[in-house]
Amino acid sequence: MDRPRVGETVRPGDAGQGVIKNAMTRIGRTRDDFPAALKRVLGERVAYTCSNPDCQRVTIGPHSSHDQALRLGRAAHVCAAAPGGPRYDATQSSDERASISNGIWLCAICADIVDKDAIRFPADTLRAWKARAERSILELLERGLASAAHTQKASAASSIDRLEAERLLHEAFDMIAGGAQTSRLGVDLQLTSFSGEFGRMSGVEAAWDMQR
């Protein structure tokens, strides 16, 4: 197709019209915002729950009007959409700033907090939140709520057992530190309790032998 001649009016549909329009749009744009479809996918990937592991608020639910939904979620930028914004990365291209890899789904409160205190919430922290939230939702999707809840309960119980074992170990060392005034029986009781979960600790027994 021939190019328009100098002075000729470019009509809609002529070659180059789309390029000119896109260029003008890019020139006038000051923020690299997410498209609506991308925002929806960000929310869907975490089942519309806040990606902050200390929050996990559900961000969508029923409105008082039966034909509406109440939405509290935000498709937040990991690195700011414009210069001067929180965690802005000048090395990113416009397409990278507006890509799904630069987005995280948060509730409105957490979205506000992470942007107002960007030093406390750097980009790597938000990326870790996002990855963890998506893994958790994938587990729920594949294994079901009951199975996921059982896994979380077992993990919590294991953490409690480990803390108790550490407490017993510290007490055993404290008793050893008492020297001759400490009875072998007392240390043995601590070690026996400790070994119930993690096995007898030879290091503790060696320390006791040195004190005898």
C-alpha positions as CSV (number, residue, x, y, z in Angstrom):
1,M,0.0,0.0,0.0
2,D,1.3,3.5,-0.9
3,R,2.2,5.8,1.9
4,P,0.0,9.0,2.3
5,R,1.4,11.9,0.4
6,V,2.5,15.1,2.2
7,G,-0.5,17.2,3.0
8,E,-2.9,14.3,2.5
9,T,-5.4,13.6,5.3
10,V,-4.9,10.2,6.9
11,R,-8.3,8.5,7.1
12,P,-9.2,5.8,9.7
13,G,-8.0,2.4,8.5
14,D,-5.1,3.8,6.5
15,A,-1.7,2.2,7.1
16,G,0.1,3.6,10.1
17,Q,-3.0,4.9,11.8
18,G,-2.8,2.2,14.6
19,V,0.9,2.9,15.1
20,I,0.3,6.6,15.4
21,K,-2.5,6.1,17.9
22,N,-0.4,3.7,20.0
23,A,2.5,6.1,20.0
24,M,0.3,9.0,21.1
25,T,-1.3,6.8,23.9
26,R,2.2,5.9,25.2
27,I,3.4,9.4,25.1
28,G,0.4,10.6,27.2
29,R,0.6,7.8,29.7
30,T,2.2,8.6,33.0
31,R,1.5,5.2,34.7
32,D,2.0,1.7,33.6
33,D,-1.2,0.3,35.1
34,F,-2.5,-3.2,34.8
35,P,-5.2,-4.1,32.2
36,A,-8.5,-5.1,33.7
37,A,-8.1,-8.7,32.5
38,L,-4.7,-9.0,34.3
39,K,-6.1,-7.7,37.5
40,R,-8.8,-10.3,37.4
41,V,-6.2,-13.1,36.9
42,L,-4.1,-11.8,39.8
43,G,-7.1,-12.1,42.1
44,E,-8.1,-15.5,40.7
45,R,-4.7,-17.0,41.2
46,V,-5.0,-16.5,45.0
47,A,-8.8,-17.1,45.1
48,Y,-9.2,-13.4,45.9
49,T,-7.5,-13.7,49.2
50,C,-4.9,-11.2,50.5
51,S,-1.4,-12.5,49.7
52,N,0.0,-11.1,52.9
53,P,0.6,-14.3,55.0
54,D,-0.3,-12.5,58.2
55,C,-3.6,-11.3,56.7
56,Q,-5.1,-13.7,54.2
57,R,-8.4,-11.8,54.2
58,V,-11.0,-12.8,51.8
59,T,-11.4,-9.8,49.5
60,I,-14.7,-10.6,47.7
61,G,-18.1,-11.5,49.0
62,P,-21.8,-10.7,49.0
63,H,-23.0,-7.1,49.0
64,S,-26.2,-6.1,50.8
65,S,-27.7,-5.7,47.4
66,H,-28.5,-9.1,46.1
67,D,-27.3,-8.3,42.6
68,Q,-23.8,-6.9,43.6
69,A,-20.6,-8.2,45.1
70,L,-18.4,-6.4,47.8
71,R,-14.8,-6.1,46.6
72,L,-12.0,-5.2,48.9
73,G,-9.0,-6.4,46.9
74,R,-6.3,-4.5,45.0
75,A,-4.0,-5.5,42.2
76,A,-1.0,-3.8,43.6
77,H,2.3,-3.2,41.9
78,V,5.4,-4.8,43.3
79,C,7.5,-2.1,41.7
80,A,5.7,1.2,41.2
81,A,3.8,2.0,38.1
82,A,5.4,5.4,37.8
83,P,8.6,7.3,38.9
84,G,8.5,8.4,42.5
85,G,6.3,5.5,43.6
86,P,7.1,2.9,46.2
87,R,9.8,0.4,45.1
88,Y,10.0,2.0,41.6
89,D,12.6,0.2,39.4
90,A,13.9,2.4,36.6
91,T,15.4,-0.6,34.9
92,Q,12.0,-2.0,34.1
93,S,10.3,-1.4,30.8
94,S,6.7,-0.2,30.6
95,D,5.6,-3.7,29.6
96,E,7.4,-5.2,32.6
97,R,5.8,-2.7,35.0
98,A,2.4,-3.6,33.6
99,S,3.0,-7.4,33.5
100,I,1.6,-10.0,35.9
101,S,5.0,-10.7,37.3
102,N,5.0,-7.2,38.7
103,G,1.7,-7.6,40.4
104,I,0.4,-9.0,43.7
105,W,-3.1,-9.3,45.0
106,L,-3.7,-7.7,48.4
107,C,-6.6,-6.5,50.5
108,A,-7.1,-2.7,50.4
109,I,-5.6,-2.3,53.9
110,C,-2.4,-4.3,53.1
111,A,-2.1,-2.6,49.7
112,D,-2.1,0.7,51.4
113,I,0.4,-0.3,54.2
114,V,3.0,-1.8,51.8
115,D,3.0,1.3,49.7
116,K,3.2,3.7,52.6
117,D,6.1,1.8,54.2
118,A,8.1,0.6,51.2
119,I,11.3,0.3,53.2
120,R,9.7,-2.3,55.5
121,F,8.1,-4.1,52.6
122,P,10.7,-4.4,49.7
123,A,10.0,-6.0,46.4
124,D,11.5,-9.3,47.4
125,T,9.2,-9.6,50.3
126,L,6.1,-9.0,48.2
127,R,7.3,-11.5,45.6
128,A,7.8,-14.1,48.4
129,W,4.2,-13.4,49.7
130,K,2.9,-13.9,46.2
131,A,4.6,-17.2,45.6
132,R,3.6,-18.5,49.0
133,A,-0.1,-17.5,48.5
134,E,-0.3,-19.1,45.1
135,R,1.3,-22.3,46.5
136,S,-1.2,-22.4,49.3
137,I,-4.2,-21.9,47.0
138,L,-2.9,-24.6,44.6
139,E,-2.7,-27.0,47.5
140,L,-6.3,-26.2,48.4
141,L,-7.3,-26.7,44.8
142,E,-5.6,-30.0,44.4
143,R,-6.0,-31.6,47.9
144,G,-9.1,-29.9,49.3
145,L,-9.7,-27.9,52.4
146,A,-9.7,-30.8,54.9
147,S,-6.4,-32.2,53.7
148,A,-4.7,-28.8,53.7
149,A,-6.0,-28.1,57.2
150,H,-4.6,-31.4,58.4
151,T,-1.2,-30.6,56.9
152,Q,-1.2,-27.2,58.6
153,K,-2.3,-28.8,61.9
154,A,0.5,-31.4,61.7
155,S,3.0,-28.6,60.9
156,A,1.9,-26.5,63.9
157,A,2.1,-29.6,66.2
158,S,5.6,-30.3,65.0
159,S,6.7,-26.8,65.7
160,I,5.3,-27.0,69.2
161,D,7.0,-30.3,69.8
162,R,10.3,-28.8,68.7
163,L,10.0,-25.8,71.0
164,E,9.2,-28.1,73.9
165,A,12.2,-30.3,73.1
166,E,14.4,-27.2,72.9
167,R,13.1,-26.1,76.3
168,L,14.0,-29.4,77.9
169,L,17.4,-29.4,76.3
170,H,18.1,-25.9,77.8
171,E,16.9,-27.1,81.2
172,A,19.2,-30.1,81.0
173,F,22.2,-27.8,80.2
174,D,21.2,-25.6,83.1
175,M,21.2,-28.6,85.4
176,I,24.6,-29.6,84.1
177,A,25.9,-26.1,84.8
178,G,25.0,-26.6,88.4
179,G,27.9,-29.0,88.8
180,A,28.1,-31.4,91.7
181,Q,24.8,-30.1,93.1
182,T,23.0,-31.5,90.1
183,S,21.8,-35.1,90.4
184,R,22.4,-37.5,87.5
185,L,18.8,-38.6,87.9
186,G,17.5,-35.1,87.2
187,V,19.5,-34.8,84.0
188,D,18.5,-38.3,82.9
189,L,14.9,-37.4,83.3
190,Q,15.3,-34.4,81.1
191,L,17.2,-36.4,78.5
192,T,14.6,-39.2,78.5
193,S,11.8,-36.7,77.9
194,F,13.8,-35.0,75.2
195,S,14.7,-38.3,73.5
196,G,11.0,-39.2,73.2
197,E,10.7,-36.9,70.2
198,F,14.3,-36.4,68.9
199,G,16.5,-39.1,70.4
200,R,19.1,-38.9,73.2
201,M,21.6,-36.1,72.6
202,S,25.2,-37.4,73.0
203,G,26.4,-33.9,73.4
204,V,24.4,-33.4,76.5
205,E,25.6,-36.6,78.0
206,A,29.2,-35.7,77.2
207,A,28.8,-32.4,78.9
208,W,27.4,-34.2,82.0
209,D,30.3,-36.6,82.0
210,M,32.7,-33.7,82.0
211,Q,30.9,-32.2,85.1
212,R,31.0,-35.5,87.1
